[in-house]
Every structure is written in C-alpha cells, then in structure tokens.
Amino acid sequence: MRHERYEPNRMLKKGIKAWGPMVVELWEARELASRLFMRNLAARYKQAFLGFLWAVIVPFVAIGTFIFLNRMGIVNIGKTDVPYPLFALLGLSAYQLFSTGITASCGALVEAGDMIAKVNFPREVLVIAAIAQAVFELLIKMALIAAVCIYYQYLPPVMALMAVAALLPLLVLTMGLGLILSLANAVVRDTAQAVGILMTFLMFLTPVLYPAVGPRAFWLRVNPLTALIEGPRDLFIYGSLRHPTAFWVVSSAALLILLCAWRVFHLVETKVPERL
Amino acid sequence: MPDFAIRVSSAGKKFSKSLKDMMFYGAKDIVLGSFALGDESSLLRRGEFWAVDDVSFELKRGESVGIIGPNGSGKTTLLRMLNGIFMPDKGTIEVNGKVGGLIHVGAGFHPMLSGRENIYVNGAILGMSRKEIDRKFSSIVDFADIGDFLDSPVKQYSSGMYVRLGFSVAVHSDPDILLVDEVLAVGDRDFSLKCYQKMKEIRERGTSIVLVSHNEYVIRERTEKCLYLEGGKPKAFGPSDEMISLYIKDGLLKKAANRPSAPYEGKAQKPRRAEILSVRFLSSDGTEVRGLSSGEDFRAEIRFRATEAVVEPFFSVNFYTDRGLVYAANSAYEKVAFDTIAPGDGKLTLHLPRLDIPTETYYVSVIIGEGRECYALDAQHFAYTFIVERATNARGLLKLPTAWKME
C-alpha cells in the first residue's frame, strides 16, 4: 500500500534520496504523458482543414521570405554547400524543435491550471506532453526534408542518419529550459510574453536560415544554440561534426541544465498549484 | 502496517490575499527553493493568512469523516491538502493508500474530444492504466448512462452529463480513500441517488471517505465523525450528529447577535394597529427552548399589543427551510374564529401536541392579521430560528407514532 507523508519542503528533506522517487514517478507517468500528448494532438487538429500541414507551412513561408530578402539584397545569406531551401529547412526544423518546445512547455502548466489545482498527478508530464508536440512536428518536417532531397536529387551521406541522434542534446536543453520556464510562467505570466519575443529574435541571431561563415561566424558561435543547431545539420550535409568541441561542451551543459531543472521542478512544483 | 488511513498533525496552509503579493512571494519561494536557501513556509508574511491552521485529526481505515463549516472556513483547501495538491506549510499529513478525489470531476476533459476518448484521458490522470480502463470501460459507460453521446465531443454535453461521466470515471479508479467535495449537488435526482448508492458500495469495500458538504442529511447519513472548521481553525471534532448540532447552534447564535431586537424599529411608520412583541418556543414542561426533537410536544407563545380593536383576527406561525415552506399553522386556514381583540396587550399560545416535521433548521415567520382577506398587521418574516433535532431511536428525519399489527 502506498504511504505518503506531506510536509513543508519534503523533497528538500529527502536530499539525494529524492532522485529515486523522481525516476520512479517519471516512469509510472509515461502512460499519462503519452495520453495527454495524444489528447493535445487530436484536439489540435480536430476542427481544422489543413491539420498537420501547418507544421510544414511555417517553414515554407519563412524560407520563402528569406529567399526573397536575399534576392532583393536586403540580407546576405552567403553561399551554402547544399541547395539553400534544403539548408534552411534543416536549420529551421532543428530550431523549431527548440522554439515550439519552449513555447508550448512555457504555457503547459498555466493551461492545465484547473487540473493542477484539483487533481494530483506528476506535473512534469504536462511539460513532456508539450515537448512531444514539438517532436511530432519535427517528424512531419523530416518527411518534408526527404521530399526536398528527392526534388534536388541530393543524396545525403550515410552519417546523415546520425543527425537524428545529434538532435538529442537540443531536445535535452529544450526539456530543461521548458521545465523551468513552465514554473516561472505559472507564477509570473510575463514569462510567456518574454519567451515569445525571445524565440522570434533568437532565430535571427542563430545561424538557422543562414550559414555561420566569414567574419560573422565568431559572434554567432558565442550563442550556445549555434552548436546544437549546426551539429545535426553538419552531420546531414558533411557526414561529420565540423565543430565537435563546441557541440560536446554545449551538450554536456544541456544535460546538466536538464538535471538541475528536473530537481528544481520537484523542489518547487508544490508551490505552484495555489498560484495558478 | 499502520491502521490509519489519514493522519493530520497540526497542518496549516497559507495563502496571499493579493495577486501581486502572491506573484512576489511565489517568485521568491521558487528562487529560495531552487537553491535551498532557507525556508519561509511557516512564517506569515505581510498580506498572507492561514487558510487552514493547526488542523489535526485521524481517520481510521474504512471510516468516514465529514468536514463542515461556513464558506471560506478552509474545507476545500484541507481536502486538497489531503489529496497532496497543496503541500502543508506547517505540520504533516500522512496518507496510507491510493487517494481518489471527487474534488473536480472530469479533470482534463478536452471539450473537442469524444466522451470515449476523454474516459481514457481522465482515467490516466486519475492513475489508471490503459488495461484497467479497457477492463472497466463498459462499467464506466453504464454508470454514466450518457446513451448515444459517448462518441460526441464533450462540449456538446449538458453539464449534468459531463459530471456523470467524470464521476463515473472517478469512482471506478478504486481508491482506498475517497475525497468528495460537494460534487453530488450537480446531476439530476436519479443520478444523485445512484452516486450515494455507489458511495455506500465503496464504503462497504473498506474505502475511507472524506466528505465536504453543506447538506446536513448527507453528513449525518454518510459519516460517523465530523471535523468542524471555522476560519481555517478546527473548532471541534467528534460524532457527526453532535458536530452538526453544534454547527447549527453556532450559526443561530451568530444570527441572533446580528438580529435587531425589534425588526421594524427605526422605520418611520405610523403606529401599527397591532404588533407582535415577542415569540417564545416552549417545551412540554414550559421551559423556553431553541429546538426540540421531531415528534415532541411544542408550544409557541406569542405576546402582542393592539392599539385599536382587531376584528376577526388570525395568527400564523410558518416554518421555512432554505427550500421553502415546510409547515404553516394558520388559524384562518384552520377556520379558527377568535373574538375581536380589544386594544391592549395579549398573549396567544399555539400548541402542537406532536411536532412532526423533519430534522432541520427552520426559519420561523410569525404573523398577526385580520379579516377574511387575511390582511397582515404585523408580519415578522424569518425572524426566528428553530432547530428540530433527530429524535432518539429514530431512523430518518421524522419520528411518527406507529402501530404494528401482526395478522
């Protein structure tokens, strides 16, 4: 029989022993997470004509705009080693995994506010379900990438398959930041607004739609996101990481962020229900 | 294995009054909590108050406990603390067994999804596995009794259907401890009855129940013990019948304290031709009482003053509950012909040899009037309160004289 003891700061008092129950809770919640993800997915596309197509319409518009701005001479994309639409699509798919995931998880707790205040269940499943949405959209974009490759008759190297694995650190970072931001937004609603703006501008400050070449490369590499976006794309195009050190350093940091965020989430999630 | 289902020891929960404070303290708590830099949970900061304060009680396995108290006394907050939604800011709460909450039925229902899909979502939220839901699916659907609507989006449901489906999933999650918060007030009569039947069935399986309700019948029928909260603090804990009586008495005392001594004083009115001076309720031995048991001898003594003669006078003593008029003793309806009242003071006694009205708290109106058209000269509406308590050796709300005959 289950025995629970509720007291102030109980997760803090457990110290290092808290990790066991955290892992168990996550494991037990896997079914709920997938159920919530399916619910969000089904509900999202239920009253819409284009449904899943929206996941590919956004990249089309963004890439089209950039091609236009480049032709007009307003921006200077620079030379890419694969056809530009493919290059941009690879970057955008990775970036949108991050931005969609962050935006969705930011609102995850607030949108489920009523449920959180009235039912006891592991709260992190809401964030996981939100990020699963971003992963799902990525899968749709992968089909688009395949279509674009066929159109340009471009054969990626064998190592391109590793690009999927190379997206994991980005996913880890998304999850870590998502957990923290979901809490922050539950208490202070400015978070979602700020994140929304940040995600738009961060895209332009990261080599998503343009390559990091020439003098601008130095400054772009200050942005840790650059390594995680370029890594998978380099694998897809060149079959190898062109900046492995940066990739592994940022990946390790992302893992650390996730672990800290997960722990913090458990420490303070109990302070959240009354503030939703 | 511990023999208690729930043990609450001096538990408390605080809230902020304003949203701004809440945001500020929330951000502060999160930062402090993240870095484990001290703890302000047991401190009362400016703008905060204890919504639940220093509550202790124990619920044995298989027992049922009710929580009563006026609005805002912390009943629902306490229930949520038992459910582990709100962590106590002080004290501890220990829970043995799987807790199922009927605090908010239909949690996680998505309006766009069908009832069928939502059963799975809701069930998962309540901790049921897919297999478990598959197994109980038909039973859930039968109990909810929503007919052809199972495959319609729940946004097309009536609010009653919504609650029925939610309740049905919740009771099928087989909790060891069931927390119920006034949800049964929704839904039609048949369904309410079904819910209470189901709760009884669950009880018999050994499930402990914690019930928050304003319905004194439900509390009396479904719980043995009761926690009486007031302003977040536990006022008393004991047998439900006693707690209900205490709660009602407290309410009456408060009402009495607020009631102006003469209801119509202060209004600029021409002197009444007749007015009621006082009303006293008496038991069979003539002592003044605030309440009696159902079936006991009852007297109401009305003192009045007439400034002019009242021709064809009538009197009425009406017993109301919050649901309306239950019983009216009315001399005009009963065709009692009184003599004309001469100017001066007088006294009238209404005698009911058996007060056969249900166990309940009544608001009593007393009226003096005249004429065949029943013109009221002084009507003191809901000015008095009277409690009818459960008679000893009585089941149900009434005690009626009976004659049993074996043939």
HADDOCK unambig.tbl for C-alpha pairs under 7 A between the chains (distance, minus, plus):
assign (segid A and resid 1 and name CA) (segid B and resid 96 and name CA) 6.77 0.50 0.50
assign (segid A and resid 1 and name CA) (segid B and resid 97 and name CA) 5.33 0.50 0.50
assign (segid A and resid 2 and name CA) (segid B and resid 96 and name CA) 5.75 0.50 0.50
assign (segid A and resid 2 and name CA) (segid B and resid 97 and name CA) 4.73 0.50 0.50
assign (segid A and resid 2 and name CA) (segid B and resid 98 and name CA) 6.31 0.50 0.50
assign (segid A and resid 3 and name CA) (segid B and resid 95 and name CA) 5.74 0.50 0.50
assign (segid A and resid 3 and name CA) (segid B and resid 96 and name CA) 4.55 0.50 0.50
assign (segid A and resid 3 and name CA) (segid B and resid 97 and name CA) 6.09 0.50 0.50
assign (segid A and resid 4 and name CA) (segid B and resid 94 and name CA) 5.69 0.50 0.50
assign (segid A and resid 4 and name CA) (segid B and resid 95 and name CA) 5.11 0.50 0.50
assign (segid A and resid 4 and name CA) (segid B and resid 96 and name CA) 6.47 0.50 0.50
assign (segid A and resid 5 and name CA) (segid B and resid 92 and name CA) 6.89 0.50 0.50
assign (segid A and resid 5 and name CA) (segid B and resid 93 and name CA) 5.72 0.50 0.50
assign (segid A and resid 5 and name CA) (segid B and resid 94 and name CA) 4.40 0.50 0.50
assign (segid A and resid 5 and name CA) (segid B and resid 95 and name CA) 6.35 0.50 0.50
assign (segid A and resid 6 and name CA) (segid B and resid 84 and name CA) 6.96 0.50 0.50
assign (segid A and resid 6 and name CA) (segid B and resid 87 and name CA) 6.20 0.50 0.50
assign (segid A and resid 6 and name CA) (segid B and resid 88 and name CA) 6.80 0.50 0.50
assign (segid A and resid 6 and name CA) (segid B and resid 92 and name CA) 5.56 0.50 0.50
assign (segid A and resid 6 and name CA) (segid B and resid 93 and name CA) 4.97 0.50 0.50
assign (segid A and resid 6 and name CA) (segid B and resid 94 and name CA) 6.20 0.50 0.50
assign (segid A and resid 7 and name CA) (segid B and resid 87 and name CA) 6.32 0.50 0.50
assign (segid A and resid 7 and name CA) (segid B and resid 88 and name CA) 5.53 0.50 0.50
assign (segid A and resid 7 and name CA) (segid B and resid 90 and name CA) 6.67 0.50 0.50
assign (segid A and resid 7 and name CA) (segid B and resid 91 and name CA) 6.16 0.50 0.50
assign (segid A and resid 7 and name CA) (segid B and resid 92 and name CA) 4.59 0.50 0.50
assign (segid A and resid 7 and name CA) (segid B and resid 93 and name CA) 6.51 0.50 0.50
assign (segid A and resid 8 and name CA) (segid B and resid 41 and name CA) 6.91 0.50 0.50
assign (segid A and resid 8 and name CA) (segid B and resid 87 and name CA) 6.34 0.50 0.50
assign (segid A and resid 8 and name CA) (segid B and resid 88 and name CA) 5.62 0.50 0.50
assign (segid A and resid 8 and name CA) (segid B and resid 89 and name CA) 5.09 0.50 0.50
assign (segid A and resid 8 and name CA) (segid B and resid 90 and name CA) 5.90 0.50 0.50
assign (segid A and resid 32 and name CA) (segid B and resid 124 and name CA) 5.21 0.50 0.50
assign (segid A and resid 32 and name CA) (segid B and resid 125 and name CA) 6.30 0.50 0.50
assign (segid A and resid 35 and name CA) (segid B and resid 121 and name CA) 5.97 0.50 0.50
assign (segid A and resid 36 and name CA) (segid B and resid 121 and name CA) 6.63 0.50 0.50
assign (segid A and resid 43 and name CA) (segid B and resid 112 and name CA) 5.65 0.50 0.50
assign (segid A and resid 43 and name CA) (segid B and resid 113 and name CA) 6.25 0.50 0.50
assign (segid A and resid 115 and name CA) (segid B and resid 107 and name CA) 5.45 0.50 0.50
assign (segid A and resid 115 and name CA) (segid B and resid 108 and name CA) 6.06 0.50 0.50
assign (segid A and resid 117 and name CA) (segid B and resid 85 and name CA) 6.57 0.50 0.50
assign (segid A and resid 118 and name CA) (segid B and resid 85 and name CA) 6.97 0.50 0.50
assign (segid A and resid 118 and name CA) (segid B and resid 103 and name CA) 6.27 0.50 0.50
assign (segid A and resid 118 and name CA) (segid B and resid 104 and name CA) 5.86 0.50 0.50
assign (segid A and resid 119 and name CA) (segid B and resid 85 and name CA) 6.75 0.50 0.50
assign (segid A and resid 120 and name CA) (segid B and resid 83 and name CA) 6.51 0.50 0.50
assign (segid A and resid 120 and name CA) (segid B and resid 84 and name CA) 6.28 0.50 0.50
assign (segid A and resid 120 and name CA) (segid B and resid 85 and name CA) 5.41 0.50 0.50
assign (segid A and resid 121 and name CA) (segid B and resid 125 and name CA) 6.44 0.50 0.50
assign (segid A and resid 187 and name CA) (segid B and resid 23 and name CA) 5.60 0.50 0.50
assign (segid A and resid 187 and name CA) (segid B and resid 26 and name CA) 6.00 0.50 0.50
assign (segid A and resid 187 and name CA) (segid B and resid 27 and name CA) 6.54 0.50 0.50
assign (segid A and resid 188 and name CA) (segid B and resid 23 and name CA) 6.00 0.50 0.50
assign (segid A and resid 264 and name CA) (segid B and resid 34 and name CA) 5.12 0.50 0.50
assign (segid A and resid 267 and name CA) (segid B and resid 33 and name CA) 6.22 0.50 0.50
assign (segid A and resid 267 and name CA) (segid B and resid 34 and name CA) 6.48 0.50 0.50
assign (segid A and resid 268 and name CA) (segid B and resid 30 and name CA) 5.71 0.50 0.50
assign (segid A and resid 268 and name CA) (segid B and resid 33 and name CA) 5.97 0.50 0.50
assign (segid A and resid 268 and name CA) (segid B and resid 34 and name CA) 6.88 0.50 0.50
assign (segid A and resid 270 and name CA) (segid B and resid 86 and name CA) 6.47 0.50 0.50
assign (segid A and resid 270 and name CA) (segid B and resid 87 and name CA) 6.01 0.50 0.50
assign (segid A and resid 273 and name CA) (segid B and resid 85 and name CA) 6.82 0.50 0.50
assign (segid A and resid 273 and name CA) (segid B and resid 86 and name CA) 6.74 0.50 0.50
